[in-house]
Amino acid sequence: MSRVFIVILLFFGLSVQAQPVIKGGLEAFVNTNLIYPAYSWQNCIESSISVSFKLNKNGEVYFSKVTRGPGIDLDKEALRLIRLSSGKWKVPADYDTSYVLIAPVNFKITGGNCTGISVGEMQRAIAVYQADQGQTDAILNFYRNKEQGKYNEAEEPRFIALKKELGYDDEWLLAKVKEGEKKLRQKDYQGACEDFLFVKYMGSSIADELIQRYCK
């Protein structure tokens, strides 16, 4: 399966001369650093995500949020990529740091098993993700509480069964760890630790060593 990831960066309220720039262009930056999220990859989900952000005088991203997206893992990856660009921007001396920049980030997959996937099928997969999110949060909260000793041991079999139902098996969790390791190589320690802690609070110990090394 191949993929195409396209970014068009729009600057509102700026003249051409006043635009901040990133070496090589933002499109090249995200194409280099993109990690297509597992759920959307497996379910052939494509979407356009709009991320708003602001830069300070040092070219650092000091504010960012998703302003339009389907509310799934693609939103998180688009936001991560913009945050990862922090410190890599060159801004004009007279740059107004109050400007809001908007990056429409388009995720698209071509070829492979995704050929012929309809919009309806993608929408159903998005709906499943959103419906499952509450149950995922319940599992994470259970294992956070377990770490603190604030849990009912008799409830754990129910959460183990729920993990199986949602597909959070050893293979899935290992893939999540590998995503985090890719982010480490990009020096995205925040993103990597979010992945490792997700695995931890899914009741798995396979990321514990990485958490000890990078997430203190």
Secondary structure, 3 states (H helix, E strand, C coil): CEEEEEECCEECCCCHHHCCEECCCHHHHHHHHCCCCHHHHHCCCCEEEEEEEEECCCCCEEEEEEEECCCCHHHHHHHHHHHHCCCCEECCCCCCCCCCEEEEEEEEEECHHHCCCCHHHHHHHHHHHHHHHHHHHHHHHHHHHHHCCCCCHHHHHHHHHHHHHHCCCHHHHHHHHHHHHHHHHCCCHHHHHHHHHHHHCCCCCCCHHHHHHHCC
